[in-house]
Amino acid sequence: INTIEINYRLSGAVLDIEKLTNELMNPTSWLCFIKFWEEELERQKDILKKGTYRQQKSSLEKLKEYKSTIYFYEIDKKQIEDIRIFLKVKKKNGDNTIATFIKNFKKYLNIAMERGIKIPLNSSDIKRPSFKSHRTVLMPEEINKLYKYWQSEFINDLHRNVLSRFLFSCFTGLRISDIQVLTEENIVGDYLVFIAQKPGKLQRIQMNKSAQQFIDSKKVFEGKYSPEHINRTL
C-alpha cells in the first residue's frame, strides 16, 4: 500500500480506495514497469521486425525472472546494478547480451518517461557497457568437416537441415535472419533476390554451385527452427 501511495504522490495523481484496491490486485502499467513494457511491446508487435520483437521479448522475460513486479519509483542506480549482477551471475549472460538488454530496457523506460511517468533517475544515467567483440573464424578444414558430415549417410534430419542453413550462409554471406524468411520466390535462376533484414534494402546475389547444393528450389529449406535452436544444434 505504501509503494502505491508513493507512486501516486510522486506522479501528482489522486489515489482513492477503488484505485488502491485495483492496484493491489493487479498493478497497472502506469505503476509497474514490467507491465508497461509488456503492453507497449504488444502494441508495437506489428511494426517491429520479427527478430527485433523476439529480442525485446527475450529481454522482458529475463526481467520477469529477476522480479515479477518493478514499480517505477524503485528504478534507481542500485536497481540497475542489481539487474546487471543477476544477468551476469545468475543468467551467465555475456557482455554483448547484457548490453542488448540495457538497450531494450532504456527504450521502454524512455517511452514511459515521454508519457509523463516519473522515475528517480534519467535514462542517460543508465550506461551500456562498452567492450570489443571477439569473432571466431572458421578455417577451411573446419568447413570441410561440416560438409563431409552433411554428406554422410549417418547424419540425422535435424543436423542436416540446420547445417544446410549454416553452410548456405557460409557460401552466400547471408544472415540467419535473412535465411529464415527465404522462399522459392526469392530464387530467380542462380540468383537470390530479397530484401535484407538489415538495412532493409533490395539485394541481388548470384549463388555459386557450392551454395546451390544446400537448397531445394521448391522448399528452399526443410523444417522450421528458431535462431536459438539453430545455434544450440550447431
C-alpha positions, 0 to 999 in steps of 0.5 A: 500500500505504501509503494502505491501511495508513493507512486501516486504522490510522486506522479501528482495523481489522486489515489482513492480506495477503488484505485488502491484496491485495483492496484493491489490486485493487479498493478497497472502499467502506469505503476509497474514497469514490467507491465508497461513494457509488456503492453507497449511491446504488444502494441508495437508487435506489428511494426517491429521486425520479427527478430527485433520483437523476439529480442525485446521479448527475450529481454522482458522475460529475463526481467520477469525472472529477476522480479515479477513486479518493478514499480517505477519509483524503485528504478534507481542506480542500485536497481540497475546494478542489481539487474546487471549482477543477476544477468551476469551471475545468475543468467551467465549472460555475456557482455554483448547480451547484457548490453542488448538488454540495457538497450531494450530496457532504456527504450521502454523506460524512455517511452514511459518517461515521454508519457509523463511517468516519473522515475528517480533517475534519467535514462542517460544515467543508465550506461551500456557497457562498452567492450570489443567483440571477439569473432571466431573464424572458421578455417577451411578444414573446419568447413570441410568437416561440416560438409563431409558430415552433411554428406554422410549417410549417418547424419540425422534430419535435424543436423542436416537441415540446420547445417544446410542453413549454416553452410548456405550462409557460409557460401552466400554471406547471408544472415540467419535472419535473412535465411529464415524468411527465404522462399522459392520466390526469392530464387530467380535462376542462380540468383537470390533476390530479397530484401535484407533484414538489415538495412532493409534494402533490395539485394541481388546475389548470384549463388555459386554451385557450392551454395546451390547444393544446400537448397531445394528450389521448391522448399528452399529449406526443410523444417522450421527452427528458431535462431536459438535452436539453430545455434544450440544444434550447431 
